[in-house]
């Protein structure tokens, strides 16, 4: 309603101005100034908006790609079926990120960058910008970076695309510099900071944790550089305590921006009626995810999944069943398939986890296997499992709780194979990470491309765009070909065809 009010206020101001011009102009400026708008950037307000936008700008279609969910509907099921006709769905993050969080962060950084008293505000904004850019480049590869969002300041509306190798180098530099620049004597964003409420020490841990993530991304393309940055991140101090998890808490009230973005989209697209049959987009959990949880007696199954029996949600393990991704029409037994639990996965007030203790532990376990860290791989692996299960009580307090007995029993039967090869241990670590990452399918997608785990079997569906393979990157928006053609062409010439199967810089065989 407020948006429409502002719109019509603007129209009214224009009409009043036009009338005034017929007689006199002495009140022109006052009449045409919006009394509810600020003439200058308010960094705290814009930073809050950038946090919301950066956290919501994700591809839910990757839930299908990582075989968490699927649909019998070709349109809604693109992520699991790779249907050619729906290929441009993959351009969504690119299309939204620049005019939302990337532009917003540029405004914040430009506003506070020259004021030494606002060094903590600048540091937080730089770290969040690195997070946001990493999410974009990890989907598309080469993207506008060094020349991006300079339309306001330099009238550059056709930015060049930077090579992902160079983007990574700069993001890591930004994280390092920002982490070191915090000054406890200076002000911070306080309540405007939805992640840490202005806690500098926690922002540092977030920065070094992102450094660990990005450093590990490079293990195949540049293992020497990867080792350097991973060791620097560990020395700086990464997230190893649940109290330091990077997350945004949401509300089940007010405007949609206040609600958990993954839960909101799933809820509105499919599960709003909550009867197991009236799913608008035909969505359910996909067979590999539920089968794995069920076969391994994973206590998360009852937390994440329900089957509707006589209209009521039932979490009993015996009846949970994932739907095949190969269906092209609604099956007669549709109601018998598992779907997300309204009390946990679809909780609109549930926290969105941005970087978890579980991820740190699994990455550190790998660093240990590589000889880059002195911690014990088995201990870290088990800590990763434990924290991955504990985090559901953070997302959904009460309904997401898993007991220590359940966790310890699971770990007892899922020990890291001490006698196994490096690859066998990696398979264990990153299959568990696949479970831990849900519902952040984008991070699971990045981990899968780098490690090859879990060993998902591609869905072969008629009319798919990938030759029956799990794709490696997303497509640039068609508008880039039309409005930024020279830069687009240069990126394609350098990186490879704008195709689902073109591998980005760090995604090597």
Helices and strands as residue ranges (DSSP letters): H 2-21, H 28-31, H 43-56, H 62-65, E 69-71, H 78-81, G 84-91, H 92-97, I 98-102, H 103-112, G 116-118, H 119-140, E 143-144, H 151-154, E 161-162, H 164-181, G 190-192, H 200-217, H 223-236, G 242-244, E 246-248, G 256-258, H 261-266, I 267-271, E 283-285, H 287-295, H 300-304, E 305-309, E 312-314, G 317-319, G 334-336, E 339-340, E 352-355, H 357-369, H 377-395, H 404-412, H 422-437, H 441-451, H 478-483, H 485-495
